[in-house]
Amino acid sequence: MEREISYPEGSLVFEEKADGLTLVRVIGNFTEVNIPEKPDGEAIVTSVSKKAFLGRKTIKKIVLPDTVRSVGDWCFASCVNLACVRMPICTAGEGIFNGCTLLEQIILPGISGDMGYLLAGAVRYGAPPHLTDIRNIEADRFEKWDAWVLRLLDEPDDEGFTNQILCGEEDYGSCDKDAYESGRRVLKVSLCLLRLLHPENIRDEDRERMSGYIRDHREGSDKGNESWIAVRDHFPDKKHFDMLASLGCIDDTNRDRMLRGLGDDKQELKSLLIKTSGSDAGDRFFSALEL
């Protein structure tokens, strides 16, 4: 028997079972879904069905009650704007976060804030299963996460390129080896930035290795400019920009070139770049536009 409970943004549909209620689907245009422990004031929510949130593109945050003991396969899959999920540690089905490309934080009881961000990053960037398992957050998860990133840094930038080509261009999207290698470096930089922004339990030598990789790929480097590409195209916000600046990736040798490469949709980055060297940088930039 199903029960539909309405809210201003839509409705939640539950199925009554022997052990409680199961959320079976979400209807409407929710931006935040906070599932109550007892939606009808009586029975508790004990599970979320497979595909319950599948493809709900407006949802940015989901909160599950502590009474939930399981979530089904592809539960949150293709929620392309989902940024934060708060849920209990429970049995999780296959691919529950598939296609959640903007997922920033997974909040679980008993884990730190930094681990919540790293767990989401592991999901977002396709980490091995032992790093994305929400049921068993071991004490050494930070160490394992760092070991995974450092292994990636050691891999050649063309790692996996041949396999992508063999899968067919329609699956890969491009057979441009240079673009593939640059994309791999952007991935490596992105992981390093994420870890440095959430540095709980990081070893000094690992911090320096990741910092060095970001510096080695700053704008103007002969190894590539993927550190700037990562921030410009994927993380155009103050915290990522400030991390680049703190690592010495922005100076008088590359600032003007970085400014010229920014479109009108990157006004915040333009402002931040200009502020790194006072008004002189801005004067040079706007003078160059008049030429």
N, C-alpha and C positions, 0 to 999 in steps of 0.2 A: 504493500500500500504506500502510495506517494503522498507527501505533504509539500505544498508550495507556500513559502513564506515570503511575503512581498516587502520591499524596501523602496525608498524614493528612486534609487538608481536601477532597480531591477528586482529579481527574485532568486531565491535559493530553493532548490528542489531536493528533498530528503526522501529516503526510503526507510520505512520502519522495519527493523529486524529484531531478532530475539535479544541481542545484546545491546541494542541502542539504535541510533539513527546513522545512516550513511548518506553523506552528501553525494548526490548523483550528477547534478549539473547546475551550472550557473547561467542565468538569463539576464540580459540587459547590458548596461554600459557602466558598470562599476569601475572606479579608479582604485578604490581600496575595499577589500573584502575582509571583514573581521567576523569570523564564524563564531557565534556564541556557543557556550558549552551546552546550554539547553535552549535551543531556538524556540521551542513551543512551551517553555517553562516547566517541562516535565522530563521527557527522555533526553539522555545525553548523546552527543555526537561521538561515535567511536571509530569512524573510518571515513575515508574519502574515496569514492569510486574511481576507476580508471577513466581518464579523459574528462574528468569533471570540469576542469578549467580550460580544456583544450582550445587554443586559438583565441582566447579572450584578449583582444589586442589593446583594450583600454586599461586593463588592470596593471597597476604599478606596485601594489603591496598586498600581501595576503597574510593573514594571521589565523592560525589554526589553534583550537583549544587544546589544553594539555590532556584532555580525555581521548584524543585521537591515538589509536594504536597501529593504524596502517593507512598508507596511501597507495592507490593503485597505479598500474602502468600508465605512463604518459600523462600523469595527473595535471601537471602545469605546462605541458609541452606547447610550444609555439605561442606562449604569452610573450610577445616580442618586446613589450615595454615593462615587463615585470622586473623590478629592481630589488625588492626585499621580500623575503619570506620568513615568518616566524612560525616555528613548528616544534612539536615535541620529538624526541628521539624515538623512532618507531620503525616498523617494517616498511620498506619502500620498494615499490615495483620498478620495472624497467623503464629507463628513459624519462624519469619524472620531470627533468628540466630540459629536455631536448628542445633546441631552438630558442631558449631564453637568452638571447644574445646580449641583453643589457643587465643581466643579473649581477648585483653588486654585493649583496649580503644575505647570508643564511643564518638566522638567529636560532640557536639550539640551547636548551637549558644546560648549564654547567660548562659552556665553552666561552672563551674570551671574545671580545669584540674583534680583535685582529684575526683570530682563527675564523670567525664568521665571514670576514671579507676574503680570506685566502681560500676558504672552502668554496665560496661562490666563484672565485677566480679559477679554481681547479675545474669546476663544472663548465665554466664559460670557455676555457681554453683547451678542453679535451684532455685533462690529466688522466693518468692511469686510475683504474677503479679503486685502488686502495686509498687514493687521495680524495675521492668524491663520495665515499661511503659515509652516510650520515648516521648510521647505526653504531659505529664503533670509532669514536674520536680518541685515538690513543694519545698518551702523554708525549710521544715522540713525533706527532704529526707535523710539527714545525720542521723538525730535522728532516723528515722524509720529503716534505714539500721543497725544502731548499735543495736537497740532493737531486730531485727531479729537475729543477731549474738549472742547476749547475751541469747536469748531464746534457741538457739541451744546448747550453752555451758551448759545450765541447763538440757538439755534432757539426759536421760540415753544413754550410747553408743550403747545399743542394740535396740534403738528406730527404729521401722520399720522392724526389722529382721524377725519377724514372718510373716509379710505380704509378704516379699520377698520370703520366703520359700513357702508360699501358692501359689505364682504365678508360681512356678515350677523352678527347678534348671536351665533349659535351658534359662530362662529369667533372673535369678539372677546371674548365673555364678559360684556360690559356695554356699555351705551350711555350711561353716566353720564359726562358730559364733565368734571366736577370730579374724579371719581376717576381718570380717564385722565390729566388734567394733573398731579395729585398723584403718580401713578405715574411719570410722566416726570421729575418733580423728584427723586423717590427714586432713580431711575436715575442722574441727573446727580450727586447727592450721593455715591452709591455709587462712581462712577468717580473722583470727586475724592478720596474717602477712600483708595481703593486706591492712587492715584498718590502721595499724601502719605505713605502708609505705606511706599512703595517709591520713594524720591525720587531714585534715581541719575540724574544728568545733567539734572535738571529746571532750567529757567531760573527766576531769581528772580521775574520778572514772571508767569510761568505758575503758580508756586507761590502767589503772592499772589492771583491770580485765582481759583484753586480754593479756597484758604482762605477768601476773601471770599464765595464762593458758599455754602460750608458755614455760615459765620457768618450770612449773610443769611436762612437757612432754619432757624435754631435754634428751639427751643420758645419760643413767645411772639411770634415775629416776625410782622409783618403780611403778609409774603411767603409764609408757610407754615411748617410745623414739620417738614419732610421730613428734616432732618438727624437729628433725634431718632427719627423713624419708622424711618429706615434702620438705625440702630444698635439700636433696641429690637426691631424685628421681623426683621431680617436678620443683624445682626452683634452679638449681645449678649455681647460679650467685652471683656476689659480693654483690649486694644490699640486697639480702635475707640473705646471710651469715653474712654480717655486722650487720644486725638486730639481728640475733641470738647472735652474740658476744656482742653487746651492752646491751642485756638483761641478760648477765651472763650465757649463756647456753653452753659456751665452756671454759674449764679450764683443769688443769693438771690431773683431775680425769677421764676425758672421751676423751681427745684429741687423745691419741694413738689408742684407740678402734675405734674412728671415722675414723682415717686414714687407719687402716687395713681393714675397711669395704668398702673402695672405689676402684672401678675398674679403668682400664686404661683410660676409657672415662671421668673420673672426675678429670683431671689434674689441672684445675683451683681451685677446692675445696681443693685438696691436698696442693697446694701452699699456699692458704689462711690459711689453718689450721696450716701449719708449721710456717707461719709468726706470728701467734698469740702468740708464746712463744719463738721466736728467733730460732737460729740454734740447740739448744739442742733437741727440739722436732724432728727435721729432723734427727739428729744423732741417736736418740733412734729408730725412725721408720725404718730407713734403716738398722740399726744394727739387729733389730728384723727379718727383711726379710732374713738375712744371716744365721739365726739359723736353 
